Amino acid sequence: MKTPGDIHIDIADGIATLRLTSPARRNAISTAMWNKIAAFAGDVGNWPDVRVVLIRGDGEEMFSAGADISDFATARSGEGQARAYDDLVENTCKAIEAIPQPTIGLIYGGCMGAGSSVAASCDLRVAADDAFFAVPAAKLGLGYDPRGIARFIRVFGAGATRQVLFTADRLPALRAYALGAVHVVAAKNEVAAAASVLAQKIAGNAPLTIKAAKAAIRAITTDNAELLAEAEQFYAAADASADYAEGRLAFAEKRPPRFTGA
């Protein structure tokens, strides 16, 4: 059941879909929603029936307008509160990045401010051809968390990050695709199907191999020695897995492999 101003989660065919359900506020993310997203991100790695996580806004008009500004008067009014709120956003984005399964952001319409941070925290992004990213902080006079800027640089590159932050202009999905920040662009009426095809393709592959690869990519792109050591363990586990034996057998028998994640 959808509850306005909340999140909604459903699971089908190995794909968990998290929807931001605040359509009256263009899927703006409230403090309560940040906490629920973080809780979901911390839990979903333990759900054995989930191979891929898809994150999207409710409806087909807006991914998210960003943080719910109506919260700011109470949750982000002074310097101390602003830092605490930014910590909540950053920790939620880190929790999304740490989801062991591959994550896909499905983007319709605007992906703005902290909504862009959520999308940038996903491993892959699929966007409608009329979608766009925007960070209007310079029009509001608020400081943008350097940790979020670092995330934008990793995903969009330094040049596009400068332009978006300095001008507060939109970055169209087609340009983001050219930059490698968006991985699939499709017509609005076809983009959900395109995201489904991508998710199902990933879900059919060996989950331990993907888990090891994702961990290694995170470690290398963030220069984190602890994560790299963890990735080495996942890499060894994949090589010792029953799925590796199944993959070899399926290849020899010329049939699709049946991976179980064991």
N, C-alpha and C positions, 0 to 999 in steps of 0.2 A: 504494500500500500504506500502511495506517495503522501508525504506530509509536507505542506508548503513550508519553506524555510528550513528544510532538513536535507538529508541525503537518502537515496534509495538504492538498494543493492539487490541484484538478481543474478542467478547463476544458471547457465545453460551451455551444454556441450563443452564443458571445460573452461568456459569464459565467464569471469565475474565482471559485471558491469556496475560501476558506481555512477549514479546520476546526482548532479547538483540540482535540487528541486526547490528553487526559489524564483519561479517565473515572474511573480509580481515585481521583483527587484532585479530582473534580468539575470537570475541565478547568481546574484552577489552572495558572497560567502560570509556568514555571520561567525561570531566567536564560537557559538555552539557547534556550527558545522565544521569549523577547523578542528575542534576536538574530536568530532566523530570521524572525520576523514583520517586523522592520525591514528585513532583506535582501529579503524578498518585496516589501514596500511600495516599496523603492527600485528594484526591477527591473520591476514589473508595468506601469509606465507606458510601457515600451519594447516591450510585447507588442502588436503591431498587431491581433491577433485578439480582444483583450479589450476589451469596451465597458463592462462593469460588474464591480465586485468585490463579492462577498458574503462576509461574515465571520460565522461561527457556531461554537458549541461542538459537540462530538461528541455524538450522541444527542439525545434530546428531553426531558431532565430538567434540564439546567443549561447556561447560556451559559458562565459561568466563575465559579468561586469567588474569583477575583482572583489576586493574586500568590501563588506557591507559598511558603507560610510555612516549609516545610522547608528552603528555601534561606537563610532569614534568619540562621541561626546562623553561616554562613560568608560570605554575600554582603551582609548588612545588620546586622552586629553592633555596630559602633561608629559614631560620628558621621560620620567620613570615608567609611566604606563605605556608610552609609545614604544620603549625598548622591550617591555614585556610582551606587548602585542606583536611586535616584529619577531621576537623569539618564538612565539606561538606559530606564526606563519612559516618561519624558517624551519622549525622543527617538524612541522607537518610536511613541508616539501622534502626534507631529508628522509622522513619516514616513507614517502612515496618512492623516492630514489632507492631506498633500501628494500623495497618489496622484492623477494627473490625471483618471482615470475616476471617475464617481460610485461611492460605496461605500454598501453597505446592511448594517446589522447585523441578523441574524436571531436573535431572542432567545426562547429557551425557558427556563422556570424562573427561577433566580436569576442576576442579573447583578451581581456584588458587587465592592466595592473597586476594584482596578485593572482588573477585568473591565468595570466601569462606565466606566472611562476609555477602554478600547478601544471600547466601544459608542458613547460620546459622541464619539469621534474620527471615526466614520462620518458620512456626509452625511445618511443617512436610517436610520430604525429601524422594523423590523416585529416585532411582539411577540405571543406567545400571550396570551390574555386572563387567564391565571393567572401570567404572568411578573411579575417585580419587580426593582427596583434597590435596592441597599443599600451603604452604606459604613460598615463596623463599626470604623473606626479608633479611635473614642472608647471602644470596649470592649476594645481591645488596648493603649491607651496610647501609640500611635505618632503622630508628627506627620504630617499629610497635606500633600503638596507644594502650595504656593499656585498653581503652574502648573496642576495638576490641578483645583484648586478653580475657577480662572478658566474652565477648559473646562466644568465643570459649570454655572457661572453662565450661560455662553453658550448652553448647550443646555437646561437645566432652569429657569433663572431663579434669582435670588438667594434668593427666599423658600423654594423647595423645597430649594435647596442648604443653606440654614441648617438646615432641619428634618432633612434626612437626616444631615448631619454632627453636629449637636448631639445628636440622639436616638439615632442609629444604627438607626432604624426603617426598615422597608421603604417604598419608594415604588412602589405598584402600577402595572402597565402602563396600566391604564385612567386613572389620574390623570395619568400621564406623557403619555398621549394628549391629555387635556384641556389640558395645558400646552403642547402642540405639540412635545414632545420625542420622542414616538413618532408615526409617521405612518400606520401601519396596525395595527389590533388585530384578531386573528381567533381563533377557537377553536383549541385546540392541534392538532387533527387537520387543520386547514385552513391553518395559518399558513405552512407551507412553500410551499404552492401560491400563497398571497397574495404572498409574497416573490418567487416566480418570475414571477408576472404583472407585478409592478412592475418587476423587473429587465428582463424582455423588452420592456416598453413603453419603458423608457429606452434599451435596446440598439438599438431600431429607429429612434431619432431621430438627428439629425446629430451625430456625435461632436465635431466642431470647435466647433460652437455650444455644446455642453454643457461642453466643456473651458474655453472662454472665460467662460461663466457661472460655473462653479465657481471659477475663478481670481478673478473679480471679487468673488464672495461672500466668499471667504477673505480677500481684501485689505481689504474694507470692514468685516467683522466683527472683524478683528484690527488695524485701523487701520495697515496696513503699506503704505507708499508704494512700496517696491520691488516688492511683489506686485501693486500696482495698475498699475504701469508694465508689468509682464509681462502682466497681463490685457488692457491696451490693445492689446498686440501680438497676442494671441490673437484678440481681437475683430476686428482688421483682417484677420487671416489667414482667419477664417471668412467675412468678406464677400468676400474674393478667391478663395474656394475653388471647386473643381469641384462640391462638394456643394451649394453655394448655387445654382449653375446647374442642377444636377439637381433641386433642390427646386422651383425656378420652373417647369422643364419638366414635372415630374410634376404640379404643380398645374394647369398649362394642359391637360395631357392627361388629367386626372382619374384618376390612377393612384397607387399608393403609391410614394414615392421610394425609390431604391436608393442609400443613402449608403455611401461607401467610406472616409471620413475623409481625403480628399484635396482 
